[in-house]
Amino acid sequence: MNRTPLIIDVDTGIDDAIALALAVAQQANILGVTSVAGNVPIDVATQNTLDVLAFLGRLDIPVHRGASRPLAAEYQDATHVHGGNGLGGVDLPASGAAEGGLAGPAFIIKSAADHAGALTLVTLGPLTNLAIALNVRPQITHQISRVVVMGGAYFVPGNVTPKSEFNVYADPEAAHQVFGADWSDLTLVGLDVTHQTVLSRSLWDQLPEGEPGLPGFIRGLMERTFTERRMLGFYLHDPLAVAVALEPELVDGSLHSVTVDTSSNSEVRGETTAITSDKGPMVAVSVQAQRFVDELSEVLGLPRADPEAGFERAE
C-alpha cells in the first residue's frame, strides 16, 4: 500500500479507466480525481470517471470537474480511438455519486496547500487543469512534491501527427507552461516508454466473452481496439504513468530542457523537443516493461501478458 497522497487528472477514455483500476487495486491513497476535456468532452469524461470509480467500489473518491476546453486551441477529441462513450462501448451503471464541490484546478490548488511537500499529481490527459492551477497559484511548483505527466514524444514519432502525442497536441499552450515551470520533481512519461508496454491480442483472446468482474470489464474496454480497429496490441499509456507515480524506479531517463511547439503549423504543433540539461523535467526513455506488465496483469486478475507481442500501429 502506497500512502503518498495522490491526485489523478483524467480525460477518462479506455486507458484512463484501466489506470484508475490499477491505482485502486494498488491501494493508492487517492485524494481525488480531476477531469479534463481530452479523449472525450468534459461531461463524458466526468461521468465516465464517476462510473468507473463506482464500478471499482470507490464511491468515496471525489471527482472534480475541470476544464471543458484547451487554453487557446479548439477542442479536439479522440473518440475515433476510444469510441463515442469513451469506454470503447462498455456501458457501466450510472454512479449515484455527486461531483466534488471544487473545480478541478481549485482542488489541485487546495490539495497542494493541504499536503505541501507530500502530494503526488499524475496527469493522464491534456495539461489544461494543471496549467490553470499553475497560473492562479504559481507556488504549487514547490508545494507539490512530484508531478508525473503522461504526454509527449521526445525521441520517437508522435501518435497524432508524425511529431506530436495526443495529450500535448490537444493543448500545447498548457504543456508549454507546465514543462517550463520550476517543479521540484517533474517526470515525463511519453510515447518513448509507453510504446514499450503493451497488452497483446493473445492476452485478450484468453479472456472469455462475458467474463465477470474486473477482468471482464478490461476485456470489454479493449475489445474495440482488437475488433473494429484491428490492432494487435493495446498500449498502456495511462496505466504506466500511474505505475510510475507509485513506483518511480520503473522508468529511467535524464534531465532535459523541454519546449513545446505552439505555432499554428499543423505539421509541428505540439512537437516536444528535449535538450539535455542540468535542470528541468526528467524525460523517461527506458522502462522495466516486463516487470510493469506482469505486475499490472497480476493485480488486475489478467492472464500473464506478453509485452513482446507485435502491433500494427500506434493508438
C-alpha positions as CSV (number, residue, x, y, z in Angstrom):
1,M,0.0,0.0,0.0
2,N,1.3,3.4,-1.0
3,R,0.2,6.1,1.4
4,T,1.6,9.1,-0.6
5,P,-1.4,11.4,-1.2
6,L,-2.2,11.2,-4.9
7,I,-4.4,13.2,-7.3
8,I,-5.1,11.7,-10.7
9,D,-6.1,14.0,-13.5
10,V,-8.0,12.2,-16.3
11,D,-9.9,12.6,-19.5
12,T,-11.4,9.2,-18.9
13,G,-11.2,7.1,-22.0
14,I,-10.2,3.4,-22.2
15,D,-6.7,3.5,-20.8
16,D,-7.6,6.1,-18.2
17,A,-10.2,3.6,-16.9
18,I,-7.5,0.9,-16.7
19,A,-5.2,3.3,-14.9
20,L,-7.8,4.1,-12.3
21,A,-8.4,0.4,-11.8
22,L,-4.6,-0.1,-11.3
23,A,-4.4,2.8,-8.8
24,V,-7.4,1.3,-6.8
25,A,-6.0,-2.2,-7.0
26,Q,-2.6,-1.0,-5.7
27,Q,-4.5,0.7,-2.8
28,A,-3.1,4.1,-3.6
29,N,-4.0,6.9,-1.3
30,I,-6.2,8.8,-3.9
31,L,-7.3,12.1,-2.5
32,G,-9.5,12.8,-5.6
33,V,-9.7,12.7,-9.3
34,T,-9.9,15.7,-11.6
35,S,-11.5,15.5,-15.1
36,V,-10.5,17.4,-18.2
37,A,-11.7,17.5,-21.8
38,G,-9.5,15.4,-24.0
39,N,-10.3,11.9,-25.2
40,V,-13.9,12.8,-24.8
41,P,-15.8,16.0,-23.9
42,I,-15.8,17.1,-20.2
43,D,-19.3,15.9,-19.5
44,V,-18.5,12.4,-20.7
45,A,-15.1,12.4,-19.1
46,T,-16.5,13.4,-15.7
47,Q,-19.4,10.9,-15.8
48,N,-17.1,8.1,-17.0
49,T,-14.8,8.8,-14.1
50,L,-17.7,8.7,-11.6
51,D,-19.0,5.5,-13.2
52,V,-15.6,3.7,-13.3
53,L,-14.9,4.6,-9.6
54,A,-18.4,3.3,-8.7
55,F,-17.7,0.0,-10.6
56,L,-14.4,-0.2,-8.7
57,G,-16.3,0.2,-5.4
58,R,-14.7,3.6,-4.6
59,L,-17.6,6.0,-4.3
60,D,-15.7,7.7,-1.6
61,I,-13.1,9.1,-4.0
62,P,-14.4,12.6,-5.1
63,V,-14.4,13.6,-8.8
64,H,-13.8,17.3,-9.5
65,R,-14.9,18.6,-12.9
66,G,-12.1,20.5,-14.7
67,A,-11.5,22.4,-17.9
68,S,-14.0,22.0,-20.7
69,R,-11.6,23.2,-23.5
70,P,-7.9,23.9,-24.0
71,L,-6.4,27.2,-23.0
72,A,-6.3,28.6,-26.5
73,A,-6.9,25.9,-29.1
74,E,-10.1,24.5,-30.4
75,Y,-11.1,21.3,-28.6
76,Q,-10.4,18.1,-30.4
77,D,-11.5,14.7,-29.1
78,A,-10.1,11.2,-29.7
79,T,-13.4,9.3,-30.0
80,H,-12.0,7.6,-33.1
81,V,-9.8,5.7,-30.6
82,H,-12.0,5.5,-27.5
83,G,-15.4,5.2,-29.1
84,G,-18.3,7.6,-28.7
85,N,-18.8,7.0,-25.0
86,G,-15.0,7.0,-24.3
87,L,-15.1,3.4,-22.9
88,G,-14.9,1.5,-26.1
89,G,-18.7,0.9,-26.0
90,V,-18.7,-0.6,-22.5
91,D,-21.9,0.5,-20.7
92,L,-21.5,0.9,-16.9
93,P,-24.3,1.6,-14.5
94,A,-24.5,5.3,-13.7
95,S,-22.8,6.3,-10.4
96,G,-25.0,7.7,-7.8
97,A,-22.2,9.9,-6.5
98,A,-22.3,13.7,-7.0
99,E,-19.4,15.7,-8.4
100,G,-17.0,17.3,-5.9
101,G,-17.8,20.8,-5.0
102,L,-14.5,22.4,-6.1
103,A,-13.5,22.8,-9.8
104,G,-10.6,20.6,-10.9
105,P,-7.9,23.3,-10.8
106,A,-9.2,24.6,-7.4
107,F,-9.0,21.1,-6.0
108,I,-5.3,20.8,-7.2
109,I,-4.5,24.2,-5.6
110,K,-6.2,23.3,-2.2
111,S,-4.6,19.8,-2.1
112,A,-1.2,21.2,-2.8
113,A,-1.5,23.6,0.2
114,D,-3.1,20.9,2.4
115,H,-0.4,18.3,1.6
116,A,2.5,20.6,0.9
117,G,5.7,18.7,0.4
118,A,3.9,15.3,0.2
119,L,1.5,15.4,-2.7
120,T,2.0,13.5,-6.0
121,L,0.0,14.5,-9.1
122,V,-0.3,12.3,-12.1
123,T,-1.8,13.7,-15.3
124,L,-3.3,11.4,-17.9
125,G,-4.9,13.9,-20.3
126,P,-4.2,17.4,-21.7
127,L,-2.5,19.6,-19.1
128,T,-5.2,22.3,-19.0
129,N,-6.2,21.8,-15.4
130,L,-2.6,21.9,-14.2
131,A,-1.8,25.0,-16.3
132,I,-4.8,26.8,-14.9
133,A,-3.8,25.9,-11.3
134,L,-0.2,27.0,-12.0
135,N,-1.4,30.4,-13.3
136,V,-3.6,31.0,-10.3
137,R,-1.2,29.8,-7.7
138,P,2.5,29.6,-9.0
139,Q,3.8,28.4,-5.7
140,I,2.3,24.9,-6.3
141,T,5.5,24.1,-8.1
142,H,7.1,23.9,-4.6
143,Q,4.1,22.5,-2.7
144,I,3.6,19.5,-5.0
145,S,6.3,17.0,-4.2
146,R,6.1,15.2,-7.6
147,V,4.3,15.5,-10.9
148,V,4.1,12.6,-13.4
149,V,2.9,13.5,-16.9
150,M,1.7,11.1,-19.5
151,G,2.5,13.1,-22.5
152,G,4.9,13.9,-25.3
153,A,7.0,12.1,-27.8
154,Y,10.7,13.1,-27.3
155,F,12.9,10.8,-29.4
156,V,10.2,8.8,-31.2
157,P,7.4,9.7,-33.6
158,G,4.0,11.0,-32.4
159,N,0.6,9.4,-32.5
160,V,-1.5,12.3,-33.8
161,T,1.0,13.7,-36.2
162,P,4.4,12.4,-37.1
163,K,5.8,14.7,-34.3
164,S,3.1,15.1,-31.7
165,E,1.5,13.0,-29.0
166,F,-2.2,13.5,-28.3
167,N,-2.2,15.0,-24.8
168,V,0.3,17.6,-25.7
169,Y,-1.2,18.2,-29.2
170,A,-4.6,18.8,-27.6
171,D,-3.4,21.7,-25.5
172,P,0.2,22.6,-26.4
173,E,-0.1,26.0,-24.7
174,A,-0.8,24.3,-21.4
175,A,2.0,21.8,-21.9
176,H,4.4,24.6,-22.7
177,Q,3.6,26.3,-19.4
178,V,3.8,23.2,-17.3
179,F,7.0,21.9,-18.8
180,G,8.7,25.3,-18.3
181,A,7.8,25.7,-14.7
182,D,10.2,25.2,-11.8
183,W,8.8,21.9,-10.3
184,S,10.6,20.1,-7.5
185,D,10.3,16.8,-9.5
186,L,8.6,16.5,-12.9
187,T,8.7,13.2,-14.8
188,L,7.6,13.0,-18.4
189,V,6.2,9.6,-19.4
190,G,5.9,9.8,-23.1
191,L,5.5,7.5,-26.1
192,D,9.2,6.8,-25.8
193,V,8.3,4.4,-22.9
194,T,4.6,3.8,-23.2
195,H,5.0,2.2,-26.6
196,Q,7.3,-0.3,-24.9
197,T,4.4,-1.5,-22.8
198,V,1.5,-3.4,-24.4
199,L,-1.2,-5.9,-23.7
200,S,-1.3,-8.3,-26.6
201,R,-4.2,-9.6,-28.7
202,S,-3.3,-13.1,-27.5
203,L,-4.0,-12.0,-23.9
204,W,-7.3,-10.5,-24.9
205,D,-8.2,-13.8,-26.6
206,Q,-7.6,-15.7,-23.3
207,L,-10.4,-13.6,-21.6
208,P,-13.7,-15.3,-22.3
209,E,-16.6,-13.1,-23.5
210,G,-18.9,-12.4,-20.6
211,E,-16.0,-12.8,-18.1
212,P,-17.3,-11.2,-14.8
213,G,-15.7,-8.6,-12.6
214,L,-12.6,-6.5,-13.4
215,P,-11.1,-8.9,-16.0
216,G,-14.4,-8.8,-17.9
217,F,-14.5,-5.0,-17.7
218,I,-11.0,-4.7,-19.1
219,R,-11.8,-7.2,-21.8
220,G,-14.7,-5.0,-22.9
221,L,-12.6,-1.9,-22.8
222,M,-10.0,-3.4,-25.1
223,E,-12.5,-5.1,-27.5
224,R,-12.8,-2.2,-29.9
225,T,-9.0,-2.0,-30.2
226,F,-8.8,-5.6,-31.4
227,T,-12.0,-5.8,-33.4
228,E,-13.1,-2.5,-35.1
229,R,-9.5,-1.1,-35.1
230,R,-7.9,-4.4,-35.8
231,M,-4.8,-3.7,-33.7
232,L,-2.6,-6.5,-32.5
233,G,-1.7,-4.8,-29.2
234,F,-3.1,-2.3,-26.7
235,Y,-0.7,0.4,-25.5
236,L,-0.6,1.0,-21.7
237,H,-0.1,4.8,-21.9
238,D,-2.0,5.9,-18.8
239,P,-1.6,2.8,-16.6
240,L,2.2,3.2,-17.0
241,A,2.1,6.8,-15.8
242,V,0.1,5.8,-12.7
243,A,2.5,2.9,-12.1
244,V,5.5,5.4,-12.3
245,A,3.7,7.7,-9.8
246,L,3.6,4.8,-7.4
247,E,7.0,3.1,-8.4
248,P,9.4,5.7,-9.8
249,E,12.1,3.2,-10.4
250,L,10.1,1.6,-13.2
251,V,11.5,4.1,-15.7
252,D,14.8,5.8,-16.2
253,G,15.9,8.9,-18.0
254,S,17.7,12.2,-17.6
255,L,17.0,15.8,-17.1
256,H,16.1,17.9,-20.1
257,S,15.0,21.3,-21.1
258,V,11.7,20.7,-23.0
259,T,10.0,23.0,-25.4
260,V,6.6,22.6,-27.0
261,D,5.7,24.0,-30.4
262,T,2.7,26.2,-30.1
263,S,2.7,27.5,-33.6
264,S,-0.3,27.3,-35.9
265,N,1.6,25.0,-38.3
266,S,-0.3,21.7,-38.0
267,E,2.7,19.7,-39.0
268,V,4.7,20.6,-36.0
269,R,2.2,21.9,-33.5
270,G,2.5,20.0,-30.2
271,E,6.0,18.8,-31.0
272,T,8.1,18.3,-27.9
273,T,11.8,18.9,-28.2
274,A,14.1,17.8,-25.4
275,I,17.7,19.0,-24.9
276,T,19.9,17.5,-22.3
277,S,20.3,19.9,-19.3
278,D,21.3,20.1,-15.7
279,K,17.8,21.0,-14.7
280,G,14.2,20.6,-16.0
281,P,11.9,17.6,-16.3
282,M,13.2,14.0,-16.2
283,V,12.3,12.6,-19.6
284,A,11.8,8.8,-19.4
285,V,13.5,6.9,-22.1
286,S,13.6,3.3,-20.7
287,V,11.1,1.2,-18.8
288,Q,11.1,-2.1,-17.0
289,A,8.4,-3.3,-19.3
290,Q,8.2,-6.9,-18.3
291,R,8.0,-6.1,-14.6
292,F,5.3,-3.5,-15.2
293,V,3.1,-5.6,-17.4
294,D,3.5,-8.6,-15.1
295,E,2.5,-6.5,-12.1
296,L,-0.4,-4.9,-13.8
297,S,-1.7,-8.3,-15.0
298,E,-1.4,-9.8,-11.6
299,V,-3.2,-7.1,-9.6
300,L,-6.0,-6.8,-12.2
301,G,-6.5,-10.5,-12.5
302,L,-5.5,-10.8,-16.1
303,P,-3.7,-13.8,-17.8
304,R,0.1,-13.5,-18.0
305,A,0.8,-10.8,-20.6
306,D,3.3,-10.8,-23.4
307,P,4.9,-7.4,-23.7
308,E,6.9,-8.5,-26.7
309,A,3.8,-9.1,-28.8
310,G,3.7,-7.2,-32.1
311,F,1.3,-4.5,-33.0
312,E,0.5,-2.7,-36.2
313,R,0.3,1.0,-35.4
314,A,0.2,3.4,-32.5
315,E,-3.1,4.4,-30.9
